[in-house]
């Protein structure tokens, strides 16, 4: 039996790899395009496109150590984030809370990254993604020492939670060009920072090499931003975005160990009359 994949890879391995992932991108573009064309209810369309980004792409390429889903992020003080389209989080050491169907509360300590799914990227949606990021990053996160056979590791330093936006296209005439850069600058540094994004038709971007903007109160440096901004043209932008995101997730390592006693403290001194559930 002829192994066409092997033949193509041996003839030109780089071309084989590029073509294979180009087909993946075209398939996702077609499915999202069909949703835009055939679904008239904005809420339903949003849910469908969100599920396509999760099920058709992220769930297939992110390692099993990362859980993916939509939800609300919660901290040990009972504060919550906005509803987040896509949360990439740890589900091995940190369980979700109060899960019912596809709805879940995700402990803030377990979050690696969040992504907003939009029909396109423009100034308004960039700011919207920044607001969503801030609603997660402002939550309280705990970190306790980790015991192992030979001793104890100190508490892990809290990592920067990656925030991004994914869409079918960019809404500027020049795509991810000068207008995009102008609208990105106000979102550098601080809790509203947008770190990465993918507009299938126009390309992908990230500022993962610009470590300074990860500092919560660092002043934005436009010159450094221009120098460190990674831009990828539309062709194979999807897989480029994924590999860059994987690299950043890899750099984070594992999430901090949660101080579950801080969650328990919420209930220690609290007495309230719970509503009775009516029997059917």
C-alpha positions in Angstrom: 0.0 0.0 0.0 1.4 3.4 -1.0 2.0 5.8 1.9 1.3 9.1 0.2 2.1 11.1 3.4 5.5 9.5 3.7 6.2 10.1 0.0 5.3 13.8 0.2 7.3 14.3 3.4 10.4 12.7 2.0 10.1 14.7 -1.3 9.7 18.0 0.6 9.2 17.8 4.3 8.6 21.5 4.8 6.1 21.8 2.1 4.2 18.7 3.4 4.0 20.2 6.8 2.8 23.6 5.6 0.2 22.1 3.3 -1.1 19.7 6.0 -1.7 22.6 8.4 -3.1 24.8 5.7 -5.9 22.3 5.2 -6.6 22.4 8.9 -6.9 26.2 8.8 -9.1 26.1 5.7 -11.4 23.6 7.4 -11.9 25.8 10.4 -12.5 28.8 8.2 -15.1 27.0 6.3 -17.0 25.9 9.4 -16.9 29.3 11.0 -17.9 30.9 7.7 -20.9 28.5 7.4 -22.0 29.5 10.9 -21.8 33.2 10.1 -23.8 32.6 6.9 -26.5 30.3 8.2 -27.2 31.2 11.8 -29.3 34.3 12.3 -29.4 34.4 16.2 -26.3 36.1 17.5 -26.2 34.2 20.8 -26.6 30.8 19.0 -24.0 31.7 16.4 -21.6 32.8 19.2 -22.0 29.5 21.0 -21.5 27.5 17.8 -18.3 29.4 16.8 -17.0 29.1 20.4 -17.5 25.3 20.3 -15.7 25.1 16.9 -12.6 26.9 18.3 -12.6 24.6 21.3 -13.6 21.3 19.8 -12.2 21.6 16.2 -8.9 23.2 17.2 -7.8 23.8 20.8 -9.0 20.4 22.2 -7.2 18.6 19.4 -3.8 20.3 19.8 -3.4 21.2 23.4 -1.9 18.4 25.6 -4.2 16.6 27.9 -2.7 18.4 30.9 -4.7 21.4 29.8 -8.5 21.5 30.3 -10.5 23.8 28.0 -14.0 25.2 28.3 -16.1 28.3 28.9 -16.9 29.4 32.4 -16.6 31.9 35.2 -13.4 32.2 37.2 -13.8 32.4 41.0 -11.4 33.1 43.9 -11.2 32.1 47.6 -13.0 35.3 48.6 -16.1 34.5 46.5 -15.3 37.1 43.9 -15.9 36.1 40.3 -14.9 37.2 36.8 -17.1 37.9 33.8 -18.2 34.9 31.7 -15.2 33.9 29.7 -15.5 32.3 26.3 -12.5 30.0 26.5 -10.5 29.2 29.7 -7.4 27.1 29.5 -6.9 25.7 33.0 -5.5 22.9 35.1 -8.0 20.2 36.0 -5.5 17.6 37.3 -4.6 19.3 40.6 -7.4 21.8 40.7 -11.0 20.7 40.3 -13.7 23.0 38.9 -16.5 24.0 41.3 -20.3 23.9 41.1 -20.2 22.4 37.6 -23.5 21.8 36.0 -23.5 20.7 32.4 -21.2 23.0 30.4 -21.3 25.7 33.1 -18.5 25.7 35.6 -16.7 27.9 38.2 -12.9 27.7 37.7 -10.6 28.5 40.6 -8.4 31.5 39.8 -5.2 29.6 40.7 -5.8 27.0 38.0 -6.1 29.4 35.0 -3.3 29.4 32.5 -5.0 31.5 29.7 -8.2 33.0 28.6 -9.5 33.7 25.0 -12.4 35.7 23.7 -14.1 34.5 20.6 -15.4 37.2 18.3 -16.7 37.6 14.7 -13.8 40.0 14.0 -11.0 42.0 15.7 -11.5 45.7 16.0 -10.9 48.5 18.6 -14.1 47.6 20.5 -13.5 43.9 20.6 -9.8 44.4 21.6 -11.0 46.6 24.5 -13.7 44.1 25.4 -11.0 41.3 25.5 -8.9 43.6 27.8 -11.9 44.1 30.1 -12.5 40.3 30.3 -8.8 39.8 31.0 -8.9 42.3 33.9 -11.9 40.6 35.4 -9.8 37.5 35.8 -6.4 39.0 36.7 -7.8 41.1 39.5 -9.0 38.0 41.4 -7.1 36.8 44.4 -4.9 33.8 43.9 -3.3 31.7 46.6 -0.1 29.7 46.5 1.2 27.3 49.2 4.4 25.2 49.6 4.4 21.8 47.9 5.6 18.9 50.0 7.5 16.0 48.4 9.5 13.0 49.5 12.7 14.9 50.4 11.2 18.1 51.7 9.2 21.1 50.6 9.2 23.3 47.6 8.5 27.0 48.3 5.2 28.5 47.1 5.2 29.0 43.3 5.3 32.6 42.2 2.0 33.6 40.6 2.3 33.5 36.8 1.0 36.0 34.3 -2.4 34.8 33.0 -2.3 34.9 29.2 -5.2 36.7 27.5 -6.1 36.7 23.8 -8.7 37.1 21.2 -9.6 34.8 18.2 -11.8 35.7 15.3 -12.4 35.1 11.6 -10.8 38.3 10.5 -9.5 41.8 11.4 -11.9 44.6 10.7 -9.3 47.2 9.6 -8.6 47.8 5.9 -4.9 47.0 6.5 -5.7 43.9 8.6 -3.2 43.6 11.4 -1.3 46.6 10.3 -0.8 50.2 11.5 -4.4 50.7 12.7 -4.2 47.5 14.7 -1.0 48.6 16.4 -2.4 51.9 17.4 -5.3 50.2 19.1 -3.1 47.7 20.8 -0.9 50.2 22.5 -3.4 51.3 25.2 -3.7 47.6 26.2 -0.1 47.2 27.1 0.9 46.7 30.7 -1.6 46.2 33.5 -4.6 44.0 34.0 -6.2 44.7 30.6 -3.2 43.6 28.5 -4.1 41.5 25.4 -1.2 39.2 24.8 -2.1 37.3 21.6 -4.7 36.8 19.0 -5.6 35.1 15.7 -7.7 36.5 12.8 -7.9 33.6 10.4 -8.2 35.7 7.3 -5.5 38.2 8.2 -3.0 36.6 10.5 -1.9 36.1 14.1 0.0 38.2 16.6 1.5 38.0 20.1 3.8 40.0 22.4 5.2 37.0 24.2 8.8 38.2 23.7 8.0 41.5 25.4 8.5 40.4 29.0 8.3 43.9 30.4 4.6 44.3 29.6 3.8 41.3 31.8 4.6 43.4 34.8 1.3 44.6 36.3 2.1 48.3 36.5 4.9 48.6 34.0 4.6 51.7 31.7 4.1 50.7 28.1 7.1 51.3 25.8 5.8 51.8 22.2 9.2 51.4 20.6 9.8 48.1 22.4 6.3 47.0 21.5 7.0 47.6 17.8 10.2 45.7 18.1 8.8 42.7 20.0 5.4 42.3 18.3 5.2 39.0 16.5 3.0 39.1 13.4 2.2 36.2 11.1 0.5 36.6 7.7 -2.7 34.7 7.1 -1.2 31.6 5.6 -0.8 29.1 8.4 -1.6 31.7 11.0 -3.7 29.2 12.9 -0.9 26.7 13.6 1.6 29.6 14.2 -0.8 31.0 16.8 -1.1 27.5 18.4 2.7 26.8 18.6 3.3 30.3 20.0 0.6 29.8 22.6 2.0 26.3 23.5 5.4 27.8 24.0 4.0 30.4 26.4 2.0 27.8 28.3 5.2 25.6 28.5 7.1 28.5 30.0 4.4 28.9 32.7 5.0 25.3 33.8 2.4 24.2 36.4 -0.1 26.3 38.2 0.4 27.1 41.9 -0.8 24.8 44.6 -4.1 26.1 45.9 -4.5 27.0 49.6 -7.8 25.1 50.0 -7.9 26.2 53.6 -8.5 29.8 52.4 -11.6 28.6 50.5 -12.7 26.7 53.6 -12.4 29.9 55.7 -15.3 31.4 53.7 -17.6 29.0 55.4 -16.0 28.8 58.9 -17.6 31.9 60.4 -20.6 32.1 58.0 -24.0 31.0 59.1 -26.9 31.6 56.8 -30.4 30.2 56.3 -30.3 28.2 53.1 -33.4 28.1 50.9 -35.3 24.9 50.9 -35.5 22.9 47.7 -39.0 22.1 46.8 -39.6 18.5 46.0 -41.1 17.8 42.6 
